[in-house]
Amino acid sequence: MFRKVLVANRGEIAVRVMRACEELNVSTVAVYSEADKNGGHVRYADEAYNVGPARAADSYLDHEAVIEAARKADADAIHPGYGFLAENATFASKVEAEDGITWIGPSSESMEQLGEKTKARKVMQSADVPIVPGTTDPVESPEEVKEFGEEHGYPIAIKAEGGGGGRGMKVVQGPDEAEDQLTSAKREGEAYFDNDSVYLERYLESPRHIEVQIVADQHGNVRHLGERDCSLQRRHQKVIEEGPSPALSDDLRERIGEAARRGVQESDYVNAGTVEFLVEEGEFYFLEVNTRIQVEHTVTEEITGIDIVKWQLKVAAGEELAFSQDDVDIDGHAMEFRINAENAANDFSPAPGGKLAVYDPPGGPGVRMDDALRQGDKIVTDYDSMIAKLVVWGEDRDECIERSLRALREYEIEGVTTIVPFHRLMLTDERFVAGTHTTNYLDEELDKDRIVEAQEQWGSGASAAGEDEDVVEREFTVEVNGKRFEVNLEERGAMPIGGQKSGGPKRPADSGGSGGDSGGSSVEVEGDGEVVEAEMQGTILSVEVGEGDEVASGDVLCVLEAMKMENDIVASRGGTVSQIAISEGQSVDMGDVLVVLE
């Protein structure tokens, strides 16, 4: 087994991996950006290293910075978690080339073969696994999209080769959308996965999303650990996952599990991974392989009793799987609830930040919490919106739902808006309780007024400005040659250094956000036109207008990326663009001036 593992990630998944390491008596190393210097994963690790500024491309996605941290720490393995570099074959190959450092995950060759979707489709075809009609080579032009639509019909899904979780996926409803959606999908693929290659699939409009967890060792053994149902999604991103699926017959369940094993064996895959399928009208189609641990791996752990992350470590260390396929028993039912800092009543828009004034998670029989934050922590908005994962087990689905409702009622979070009220609504929703929902239920069928009512009834808002301004935390951090050291000193109730109370400005007027130069509130607005401001912190992906352009109500002015989602900033009325205060690639904070309309 390894001596010391560097976890190349942040938040709850980093802590999850570190907990597995601790149980195996393995030391842990955290990496962190400037935005995460007080993060929970940094507190948990045995040691921690700064790898750069807040912008992910300059820190968590910086290959050399992460590997250099492993060298400094004398780590003998790197675990990537999920997201960031977890499915980056180039990074994996760099780690594999390092003397004395083991990559905990599938090989870079397997990532190339299965992580890129077009190659994975070819592998699955050769293993006789059904696939959705689509391309097995990347597409480059809108004309190819239109030709595919003429042959197979609309809608069409454009998907990023390295994508996952709905990121880098765009749906084309007709030929007039081909160019814009292709450009957007390629841009997201480049931004999130450092790969702008995309492919096409016929878009199934009312499927179930079923995925099979697999683990494979270096000795030729492949096991599947049952399926998870991830059909409750909004904008192609999962919200609640459960296992086993309430929608599968025993025969279909067995066929899907064996198809997943067959496809993985065809590719000589090693370590943990997930084979995803779409199920519609009793038929199933291969969707993609996620060559990493997934957010919802917890569901499978609860119903099988198998610690998947520990087996990732053991397999990477050369151990053989200690259980046969017949040993895998599914016991009871489990659900995972993503506790995101989002306002479900406002189209799941990310919360602009905040502080966990109260954080009291639930407990009791069958309740598991995967988190990294604690009461008093500030929410970091530079990456994703997840605060925690609530995982609940019951002897059957009915008990799981009842126990989940109890746990969500116990869950106390104040200081930031979350989707806990939405989860409570879903557990009383007729379609969800009956298990008949599909992937488009939230976006196309659920009455949005019910979400608003749930938020009003059970939600808590963000903390008021200036709250706790008389409390000053005097916990110091020292960095020597990029390595983090903690000085356990704290002082409360004192005046901050310099005499300025903590209720003062959050940042100087000329300071930037997580990267780039912020136009920010320091921008001098010319004239008396309507000012369009940023509603959340994020990065400008594109500016769609120029000064002097005439725009109509609803026209897109710019595209703002926040919490890994693209948000169109639109004009609320018609007018002339008199001033543009931002540029592509610039980071902005909530309230920063973007565009001025006359």
N, C-alpha and C positions, 0 to 999 in steps of 0.2 A: 504494500500500500504506500501511497505518497506520504512525504513528510510535511509538505506545505503547498497549499493550493491557492492560487490567485484567482479571484472571481472577477471576471471582466464585465461587470454589470453593476446595477444599483438597486436600491429599494428592496421590496419584499422578496424578489427572486434571489437576490444576492444573499439575503439573510437565510432564505430557505436552503441554499446550497451550503452555506457556512454551518448551519445546524447539522446537516448530514455529515459534513467533515468532522465536526466536533464529536459526534457519536462514534466516528471511526478513529478518533484520536489523531486527527490531522489538523495542523495549524492553518490559519486562514489569513489571506491578504486582501484588502479592499483597494480599489482605485476610485477616485472621486474627482469631479470637476469643481471649479470654484463655487458653482451654485449648490453643490452637495456637500460642502465641507462639514456641515453639521448633520449629515444624513444618518438615518438609523443603521444602514449597513456599515458605515464607517465606525459607529460606536460598537457594533457587534464584533467586528474583525479583530484579530490579534494585532495586526499592524495595517497601516494604510498609506497610500501614496497619491499625491496630486498628479493628475495627468493632463491638466490644461484648463482653459476657460470654460464657461457654461455651455457654449455652443458645442453640440455633440460631435460635430465633424472635427473639432479641435481638441477633443478630450476622449470620450468613450469610443469614438470611431477612429482615433489616431493609432494605427497599427504599431508604429515604432514606440510611441509613448507607453502603451500598455505592455509591450514586450520588454521594454527597458525597465519598467516597474517590476516585472517578474524577475529580471536579472538582479536588480538591486536587492530584492527581497530574498533572493536565492530560493525562489519557488521552483518546485519540480513538476508542476502541472498548472494548466489554465483551464478553468471552466467558464464558458461564455454566457450561461443562463439562457434567456430568450431575448429576441430583439438585438439591437446594436450589431455586434459582430458574430452572433450565434450561427448565422447561415452564410457567412462570408468565406468562400472557399480560398480566396487569396490570403486572408488572415490565417486561416487554419493551416495552409501550406507553409506559411512563415513560421508558425509555432512548431510544426512538425520538423522543420529544418534546424531548429534550435537544439544544440547539444544540452541534454539534461532536462528538457522541458517537454512534458507530454500533453497532447491536446485531448481534452476530455469531451469526446463527441465523435460523430462519424468522420471518416477521413475526408480530406479535401477532395479526393477523387470521387467519393460517394456524393459529396455536396454538389460537385460539378454535374454528376450524372442524374441525381434525384432532386437536388435543390433548385435547379433551373427547370422550369415547368415543362418546356418543350422536350427536353431530354428525358424527363420522368415519364412523359406520355409515351415515348417510344419504348422505354423499358417495360411499362405496364402492358402495352400492346403485345410485346413479345412474350409476356407471362400470361397472356390470355385474360387480362383484367379489363372489363368494359370501360371505355372512356367516352366522355362527352364529345360530340363532333367538334373539331377545331383544328388549328394549325399545329404542326409539329416542328415548324421553323419560325423564327422571329419575323415580325412584320415591321416595315419601315415607313409605309406611305398610306395616306387616307384612301388611295385607290384600292389597295389590297383589302382594306376594311370593307369598302363598298362592294367589291367583288365577292367577298365572303358572304355579305348580307344578301346579295342577289342569289347566291347558291343555296344558303341555309336559312334565310329569313332573319328578321329582326325580332327581338333585341339581340345584340351581340355583347359579350363581355370582353373588354380589353384588359389583359392582366400583365402585371410586371413579372418578369422571369424570377426575380428574387423576392417577390411579394409574399404577403401573408396578412391575415387579420383584416382583409378588406382594403389594406393600403396598397396603392398602385393599381387599383381595379376601377374601371369606369364602364358604365353601361351605355351602349349606343342604341337609341330607340329608332333612328332612321338615318339615311345617308347624309342629311344635312348636319348631323352631329359628329360625323366621323373625324374630321380634322381636329376640332377642339378637344374631343375626348381622348384622341390618340396623343395629342401634345400633353394633355394633363396627366395621363397615365405614365408617359415616359418621364415627365418631370418628377412625379412622385417616386418612381422607381429609382431615379438617380439620387433624389434627396434622401430616401430612407434606406436604400439597399446598395447604393453606389453602383447601380446597374440599370441603364435606361432601356434595356431590351424588353420587348413586350410580345405577347402572342394573343390569339383569338380563340374564343369558345362560343358555341351556341349557348345563349343565356337561358337557363331553365327558370321559369317564372315562379313556380310554387313548390320547390323541393324541400325535403328535410336535409339538414346538414349532419351527417354521421361520420365520426372519425374513430379509427382503431389505433390504440396504443400498442406499439411493438417494442421489444427489447431483443437485441441480437449480440452475441459475444464473438470473440475472435476464434472460437472453436467450431463454428458452423451451426450453432444453435440459434434458432429464431423462435420467439414466443410472442403471441398476441395476448393482451391483457383485457380483452373485451372492448366494447365500444362506448363512446360518449355521444350524446345528442346535443348539438350546439345550434339548434334551429332558431332560438330566440335571439335575434340580431337586430341592430339598427345600423343602417348604412353599411351593411356587410361586416360589422364588428360585433363580436359575441358579447352578450350581457349576462345571461344565465346559462350554465352548462350542467348537464346531468348524465347519470349513467345508472343502470342501462337505459337504452332508449325506450320510451313508451310506445313507439311507432313501429317497431320491428317484430315480425313473427320469428319464432325459433328457427325456422328454415332460412329466412333471409339473414338473420343474425349470424348463423353458422357460415353461410356462403360469403358474406362480407368479411368475416374474420379470416377465413381461409384465403380469400383473394388478397388481403393485406399481407399475410405471411408469404404467399406465393410471389407477390411482386417484390417484396424485400429480399427474399432468397435469390431472386433473379439478379439482383444488383450487388450481391456480396456485401450487404450493409452491416455495419457494426455499431453498437451503442443504441441509445433510445431514439425513437422517432415516432411520427404519427402519419398514418395514411388516411387521407380525407376522401369522403365520398359524398355525392349527392344522390338522394333517393326520391324517386317520383313514380307514383302509380305501380309500386311493387318492383320496380327495376332500380338497380344502383349503377352509378358511373363514377369512375376514378376522377378525383378533383386535383389533388396534389399531395406531395409528401413534405412534411415539415421535418427537416433534418436537425432537430433540436428537442429539448424539453419544451413543453407548452404551458401556458398560463394555467390551463385546466387539468394538468396532470394530477392534481389533488383529488379529483373525483375518482379516478381509477385507483389511486392509493387507498382511498377509503373503502371501496367495495371489493378490493382484492387483498388488502393487507400487505401489499408489496411496496417497499420504498424504492420508487423509480430512480430518485437522485442518487441514493446509495449504490444502486446497481450501475448507474452511469460511471461512478468512481471505480467500482470493482472491475467492471468490464474494461475500462481504460487501463487498469493496472494488470490486465491479463487474466483475471479470474474467469472461470466457467460458470454459466448460469446454474444455480443449484436446484432449480425446479423444472419439471417437465410441463408440456402443454396441458396434460391431464391434471396437473397439480393446481392449475389456475382456476379457482372457484370464485364465482360472483356471489357476494353476500350482501343482501339488502339493496338500498338505493341511496345515492348521494347527489347533492346539488352544490354548485359553486356560484356565489353571487359576487360579481365584481363591484366593489365599493369605490366608485369613481367620484372624483370631485367635479361633478357636472350637474347642470340643472335640467332634469328630464322634461320639465314643463316648458323649457325654452329650447326645444329641439336638441336636447342633450348638449347644449353649449358648455364648453369647459369653464369652470369657475376661474375667476381672475386671480386667485391666490387666497390667502387667508392664513389664519393660525388656528391650530386645534386647541381652542379654549377649554373644551371638554372632550375627552376621548376615553370612553369606557366601553370596551368591546364585550360581547356576550360570552357566556360559558355554559357549563352544564353538560349533560349526556349528549353525545353525538355532535358536539360543536367544536370546530377547529378554526383557528384564526391564523392566516399567513399575512404578516404585516411587518413593517419596519419603523413606522412612525409612532410617536408617543405624545401624550398630552403636553401641550406647550410648543410642539414643533410647528414650524412654518411650512406651508405647502410650496414645493418647488414646481413652477409651471413650465419649465424649459423642456420637459420631456413628455411624459404621458400623464394621464389624469388619475391613475389608480392610487388609492390610498391603502387599500387592503383587499384581501379575499376572505369572504366568509364561506366556510365549507361545512355542510351539514349532512349527517348520515342518519338513516332510519331503517327499520327492518323491512319496510316496503315504501312505495312512493307516497302513499297517504300519510304515513307517520313522518316521512321526510318533510313533506309540505307543512304539516302541523308544527313540527319542531323548528322548521325554518322561520315560520311566522313568529313563534315565541322568541327565537334568537334575534330577529330583526326588531321586535318590540323592545328588547333589552338593550339593543345597540344605541349608545348615546354619543352623538358627535355634534359639537357646537363650534361655531367659528368659521365653518366653510359649508357651502351647499353640496349635498351629495345626492346620489340616486337611491338611497335607502327607501324613501317613500314609493318610488317606482317599483322596487322589488316587492314591497308589501302589497301593492296593487296587483302585481302579477300573480301572487300566490292566492288571490281571491278571484282571479280572472277565469271565466268559464272555459275559454279555449285552452289556456295554459294548463289549468287543473285537469282538463280532459285529455291533455297531451295531443291535441289535434292541430296545434299551431305549425306554421311553416316559416321559412326564412323571411318572407315578406309581410308577416303579420303585423309587426310593429310599424313598419314604414307605410303600409297601404291600408290596413284594416282597422287597427285599434283606434277608438275614438280618443283624440288627443285631449279633449276636455276632461276625460277621466284622469289623465296624468296630471293636469293642472290642479284638479280637485285633491288628488293624493298629495301633491306637493304642499298645498295650502293646509291640509289636515295634519300631515305628519312631518313636514319639513322644518328645518331650522336654517336660517340665513347666515350670511357671512358676519363676522364680528364687526362691530362698529369701529370707525376710524378712531384711533387714539386709545383703544382699550388696553389696559395694563401698561399705560405709558409711564407709570411711576416705578415700574419694575425693570431693573437693569441686570441682565445676565452677564456675569464677569467670568465666563469660562474661556480660558485662553487656549489657543492652538499654536504650536510652534512647528515650523517646517525647516528641516536641515537637509540640504541636497535633495529636495523634493519629497522626503519622507516625513510623514505626519507624526507628531508627538503631542500628547494631551497633557496639559497642566491642570490638575484638578483643583481649580480655584473658582469660586463663584461668589458674587456679591449682589445683594438685592436691596432695593430701597435707597440706593445712593444716586447722586447726580452723575450722569455720564461724564467721561473725560471731555473737557472743553466747555462744560456747563450747559450744553444743549440737551433738552429733554427728549426722550425717545419718541414723543409725538410729533417731532419735526419732520421735515421733508424726507421721504423715503430714499431719494437720490438727488444729487445735484442736478440743476437744470441742464447742464451740458454733458451729463453722463450717458453712457450707452446701456443697452440691455445685455443680452447674452452673447452678443457678437455683432461686429459691424458698428457703424456710427448711427446713433439714434437721432432721428430728426426731432422726436420727442416734444415735450412741452416748451422747449427753448425756441421752437420755431416761431418767428414773428409772422402773424397772419396779416396778409396784405388786403386792404379793403374790408368790406363788411358783409362778405358772402357767407353762405352756409358752410360751416366747418364739419367735415366728416372725420370722426375720431375713431381710433382703434377701440373695440369693445373688449379686447383681451390682449394679453402679452403674446407675442409671436414673431414670426419672421416673414417679411414680404417676399413671396415667391415670384410675383410678376406684377407689373404696373400696366394696366390695359388701356389707359388713356394718356393723352398729352395735353399740355396747356393750350387753351384755345379750342379744344374739342367741344362739340355740342353733345350732350348726353340726355337721355330720357329717363324717367322714373323706372327703376329696376335694372338699368344698365350696370354691368360690372365695372367698377373703378380699379380694383386691384384684387389680388388673391393673397390672403394671409394664412400662413400655416401656423396652427396652434394645437398643441397636444396631439401631434401626428395626424392632423386632419386639415384638409384645405377648406378655407372659408371664403366665399365670395363676398367682397365688400361692395354693396350696390348703392346707387344713388336713390335717395328717398323721393326726389323730385327732379324734374328736368332743369337744365341750365347749361352754363358754359364753365368749363374747367379753367379757373383763374390761377390756381397755384397747386403744384404737386410738391409735397413736403417729404416724400420718401423715395427710395430707389430699391431696385431688386437686390435681395440678399440682406437688406437692413433689418435689424431687430427693433421692435417697437414695444412700448409698454401700454397698458390700458390708459386711454385718455389722450394718447399722443395724436397730434394732427397728421392726417394722411393726405387729404385733398380738400381744396376749397372750391365751392361752386358759386358762381354769380347768377 
